[in-house]
Amino acid sequence: MKKYLVLYGVKMNRTEYGYVLEMEAKNAKEACAKTKEYVFAATGRNAFGPVICKPEEIGRYIKGLPPHK
């Protein structure tokens, strides 16, 4: 199993909030799926747009800058 940093969004009160979660999985696709399941079980809300990110790119996402193209 490999550790992945998954960035995802949650909508609350007409506002989108971004979060980062560390997830263990076999591959990136499985990490995204596990994140969606975990967030829904923990909060009852849908985690939309899960993306795998390198640690050095987190700052770009948190500051609200668009991801690299």
MODELLER restraints for C-alpha pairs under 7 A, 6 or more apart:
rsr = mdl.restraints
at = mdl.atoms
rsr.add(forms.Gaussian(group=physical.xy_distance, feature=features.Distance(at['CA:1:A'], at['CA:24:A']), mean=5.99, stdev=0.5))
rsr.add(forms.Gaussian(group=physical.xy_distance, feature=features.Distance(at['CA:1:A'], at['CA:25:A']), mean=5.22, stdev=0.5))
rsr.add(forms.Gaussian(group=physical.xy_distance, feature=features.Distance(at['CA:1:A'], at['CA:26:A']), mean=5.02, stdev=0.5))
rsr.add(forms.Gaussian(group=physical.xy_distance, feature=features.Distance(at['CA:2:A'], at['CA:24:A']), mean=5.42, stdev=0.5))
rsr.add(forms.Gaussian(group=physical.xy_distance, feature=features.Distance(at['CA:2:A'], at['CA:25:A']), mean=5.58, stdev=0.5))
rsr.add(forms.Gaussian(group=physical.xy_distance, feature=features.Distance(at['CA:2:A'], at['CA:26:A']), mean=6.03, stdev=0.5))
rsr.add(forms.Gaussian(group=physical.xy_distance, feature=features.Distance(at['CA:3:A'], at['CA:22:A']), mean=6.63, stdev=0.5))
rsr.add(forms.Gaussian(group=physical.xy_distance, feature=features.Distance(at['CA:3:A'], at['CA:23:A']), mean=5.62, stdev=0.5))
rsr.add(forms.Gaussian(group=physical.xy_distance, feature=features.Distance(at['CA:3:A'], at['CA:24:A']), mean=4.41, stdev=0.5))
rsr.add(forms.Gaussian(group=physical.xy_distance, feature=features.Distance(at['CA:3:A'], at['CA:25:A']), mean=6.53, stdev=0.5))
rsr.add(forms.Gaussian(group=physical.xy_distance, feature=features.Distance(at['CA:4:A'], at['CA:22:A']), mean=5.64, stdev=0.5))
rsr.add(forms.Gaussian(group=physical.xy_distance, feature=features.Distance(at['CA:4:A'], at['CA:23:A']), mean=5.30, stdev=0.5))
rsr.add(forms.Gaussian(group=physical.xy_distance, feature=features.Distance(at['CA:4:A'], at['CA:24:A']), mean=6.16, stdev=0.5))
rsr.add(forms.Gaussian(group=physical.xy_distance, feature=features.Distance(at['CA:4:A'], at['CA:31:A']), mean=6.86, stdev=0.5))
rsr.add(forms.Gaussian(group=physical.xy_distance, feature=features.Distance(at['CA:4:A'], at['CA:52:A']), mean=6.64, stdev=0.5))
rsr.add(forms.Gaussian(group=physical.xy_distance, feature=features.Distance(at['CA:5:A'], at['CA:20:A']), mean=6.68, stdev=0.5))
rsr.add(forms.Gaussian(group=physical.xy_distance, feature=features.Distance(at['CA:5:A'], at['CA:21:A']), mean=5.79, stdev=0.5))
rsr.add(forms.Gaussian(group=physical.xy_distance, feature=features.Distance(at['CA:5:A'], at['CA:22:A']), mean=4.60, stdev=0.5))
rsr.add(forms.Gaussian(group=physical.xy_distance, feature=features.Distance(at['CA:5:A'], at['CA:23:A']), mean=6.41, stdev=0.5))
rsr.add(forms.Gaussian(group=physical.xy_distance, feature=features.Distance(at['CA:5:A'], at['CA:52:A']), mean=5.80, stdev=0.5))
rsr.add(forms.Gaussian(group=physical.xy_distance, feature=features.Distance(at['CA:5:A'], at['CA:53:A']), mean=5.71, stdev=0.5))
rsr.add(forms.Gaussian(group=physical.xy_distance, feature=features.Distance(at['CA:5:A'], at['CA:54:A']), mean=6.94, stdev=0.5))
rsr.add(forms.Gaussian(group=physical.xy_distance, feature=features.Distance(at['CA:6:A'], at['CA:20:A']), mean=5.68, stdev=0.5))
rsr.add(forms.Gaussian(group=physical.xy_distance, feature=features.Distance(at['CA:6:A'], at['CA:21:A']), mean=5.24, stdev=0.5))
rsr.add(forms.Gaussian(group=physical.xy_distance, feature=features.Distance(at['CA:6:A'], at['CA:22:A']), mean=6.13, stdev=0.5))
rsr.add(forms.Gaussian(group=physical.xy_distance, feature=features.Distance(at['CA:6:A'], at['CA:23:A']), mean=7.00, stdev=0.5))
rsr.add(forms.Gaussian(group=physical.xy_distance, feature=features.Distance(at['CA:6:A'], at['CA:32:A']), mean=6.77, stdev=0.5))
rsr.add(forms.Gaussian(group=physical.xy_distance, feature=features.Distance(at['CA:6:A'], at['CA:50:A']), mean=6.16, stdev=0.5))
rsr.add(forms.Gaussian(group=physical.xy_distance, feature=features.Distance(at['CA:6:A'], at['CA:51:A']), mean=5.48, stdev=0.5))
rsr.add(forms.Gaussian(group=physical.xy_distance, feature=features.Distance(at['CA:6:A'], at['CA:52:A']), mean=4.72, stdev=0.5))
rsr.add(forms.Gaussian(group=physical.xy_distance, feature=features.Distance(at['CA:6:A'], at['CA:53:A']), mean=6.25, stdev=0.5))
rsr.add(forms.Gaussian(group=physical.xy_distance, feature=features.Distance(at['CA:7:A'], at['CA:19:A']), mean=5.77, stdev=0.5))
rsr.add(forms.Gaussian(group=physical.xy_distance, feature=features.Distance(at['CA:7:A'], at['CA:20:A']), mean=4.58, stdev=0.5))
rsr.add(forms.Gaussian(group=physical.xy_distance, feature=features.Distance(at['CA:7:A'], at['CA:21:A']), mean=6.50, stdev=0.5))
rsr.add(forms.Gaussian(group=physical.xy_distance, feature=features.Distance(at['CA:7:A'], at['CA:50:A']), mean=5.44, stdev=0.5))
rsr.add(forms.Gaussian(group=physical.xy_distance, feature=features.Distance(at['CA:7:A'], at['CA:51:A']), mean=5.17, stdev=0.5))
rsr.add(forms.Gaussian(group=physical.xy_distance, feature=features.Distance(at['CA:7:A'], at['CA:52:A']), mean=6.38, stdev=0.5))
rsr.add(forms.Gaussian(group=physical.xy_distance, feature=features.Distance(at['CA:7:A'], at['CA:53:A']), mean=6.90, stdev=0.5))
rsr.add(forms.Gaussian(group=physical.xy_distance, feature=features.Distance(at['CA:8:A'], at['CA:18:A']), mean=5.81, stdev=0.5))
rsr.add(forms.Gaussian(group=physical.xy_distance, feature=features.Distance(at['CA:8:A'], at['CA:19:A']), mean=5.56, stdev=0.5))
rsr.add(forms.Gaussian(group=physical.xy_distance, feature=features.Distance(at['CA:8:A'], at['CA:20:A']), mean=6.55, stdev=0.5))
rsr.add(forms.Gaussian(group=physical.xy_distance, feature=features.Distance(at['CA:8:A'], at['CA:47:A']), mean=5.95, stdev=0.5))
rsr.add(forms.Gaussian(group=physical.xy_distance, feature=features.Distance(at['CA:8:A'], at['CA:48:A']), mean=5.89, stdev=0.5))
rsr.add(forms.Gaussian(group=physical.xy_distance, feature=features.Distance(at['CA:8:A'], at['CA:49:A']), mean=5.41, stdev=0.5))
rsr.add(forms.Gaussian(group=physical.xy_distance, feature=features.Distance(at['CA:8:A'], at['CA:50:A']), mean=4.30, stdev=0.5))
rsr.add(forms.Gaussian(group=physical.xy_distance, feature=features.Distance(at['CA:8:A'], at['CA:51:A']), mean=6.43, stdev=0.5))
rsr.add(forms.Gaussian(group=physical.xy_distance, feature=features.Distance(at['CA:9:A'], at['CA:16:A']), mean=6.34, stdev=0.5))
rsr.add(forms.Gaussian(group=physical.xy_distance, feature=features.Distance(at['CA:9:A'], at['CA:17:A']), mean=5.49, stdev=0.5))
rsr.add(forms.Gaussian(group=physical.xy_distance, feature=features.Distance(at['CA:9:A'], at['CA:18:A']), mean=4.48, stdev=0.5))
rsr.add(forms.Gaussian(group=physical.xy_distance, feature=features.Distance(at['CA:9:A'], at['CA:19:A']), mean=6.13, stdev=0.5))
rsr.add(forms.Gaussian(group=physical.xy_distance, feature=features.Distance(at['CA:9:A'], at['CA:47:A']), mean=5.54, stdev=0.5))
rsr.add(forms.Gaussian(group=physical.xy_distance, feature=features.Distance(at['CA:9:A'], at['CA:48:A']), mean=5.24, stdev=0.5))
rsr.add(forms.Gaussian(group=physical.xy_distance, feature=features.Distance(at['CA:9:A'], at['CA:49:A']), mean=6.27, stdev=0.5))
rsr.add(forms.Gaussian(group=physical.xy_distance, feature=features.Distance(at['CA:10:A'], at['CA:16:A']), mean=5.68, stdev=0.5))
rsr.add(forms.Gaussian(group=physical.xy_distance, feature=features.Distance(at['CA:10:A'], at['CA:17:A']), mean=5.35, stdev=0.5))
rsr.add(forms.Gaussian(group=physical.xy_distance, feature=features.Distance(at['CA:10:A'], at['CA:18:A']), mean=6.55, stdev=0.5))
rsr.add(forms.Gaussian(group=physical.xy_distance, feature=features.Distance(at['CA:10:A'], at['CA:45:A']), mean=6.94, stdev=0.5))
rsr.add(forms.Gaussian(group=physical.xy_distance, feature=features.Distance(at['CA:10:A'], at['CA:46:A']), mean=6.41, stdev=0.5))
rsr.add(forms.Gaussian(group=physical.xy_distance, feature=features.Distance(at['CA:10:A'], at['CA:47:A']), mean=5.24, stdev=0.5))
rsr.add(forms.Gaussian(group=physical.xy_distance, feature=features.Distance(at['CA:10:A'], at['CA:48:A']), mean=6.37, stdev=0.5))
rsr.add(forms.Gaussian(group=physical.xy_distance, feature=features.Distance(at['CA:11:A'], at['CA:17:A']), mean=6.25, stdev=0.5))
rsr.add(forms.Gaussian(group=physical.xy_distance, feature=features.Distance(at['CA:23:A'], at['CA:31:A']), mean=6.02, stdev=0.5))
rsr.add(forms.Gaussian(group=physical.xy_distance, feature=features.Distance(at['CA:24:A'], at['CA:31:A']), mean=6.58, stdev=0.5))
rsr.add(forms.Gaussian(group=physical.xy_distance, feature=features.Distance(at['CA:25:A'], at['CA:31:A']), mean=5.18, stdev=0.5))
rsr.add(forms.Gaussian(group=physical.xy_distance, feature=features.Distance(at['CA:28:A'], at['CA:52:A']), mean=6.58, stdev=0.5))
rsr.add(forms.Gaussian(group=physical.xy_distance, feature=features.Distance(at['CA:32:A'], at['CA:50:A']), mean=5.65, stdev=0.5))
rsr.add(forms.Gaussian(group=physical.xy_distance, feature=features.Distance(at['CA:32:A'], at['CA:51:A']), mean=6.92, stdev=0.5))
rsr.add(forms.Gaussian(group=physical.xy_distance, feature=features.Distance(at['CA:36:A'], at['CA:46:A']), mean=6.83, stdev=0.5))
rsr.add(forms.Gaussian(group=physical.xy_distance, feature=features.Distance(at['CA:36:A'], at['CA:47:A']), mean=5.30, stdev=0.5))
rsr.add(forms.Gaussian(group=physical.xy_distance, feature=features.Distance(at['CA:39:A'], at['CA:45:A']), mean=6.78, stdev=0.5))
rsr.add(forms.Gaussian(group=physical.xy_distance, feature=features.Distance(at['CA:39:A'], at['CA:46:A']), mean=6.98, stdev=0.5))
rsr.add(forms.Gaussian(group=physical.xy_distance, feature=features.Distance(at['CA:39:A'], at['CA:47:A']), mean=6.30, stdev=0.5))
rsr.add(forms.Gaussian(group=physical.xy_distance, feature=features.Distance(at['CA:40:A'], at['CA:46:A']), mean=5.61, stdev=0.5))
rsr.add(forms.Gaussian(group=physical.xy_distance, feature=features.Distance(at['CA:60:A'], at['CA:67:A']), mean=6.98, stdev=0.5))
rsr.add(forms.Gaussian(group=physical.xy_distance, feature=features.Distance(at['CA:61:A'], at['CA:67:A']), mean=6.57, stdev=0.5))
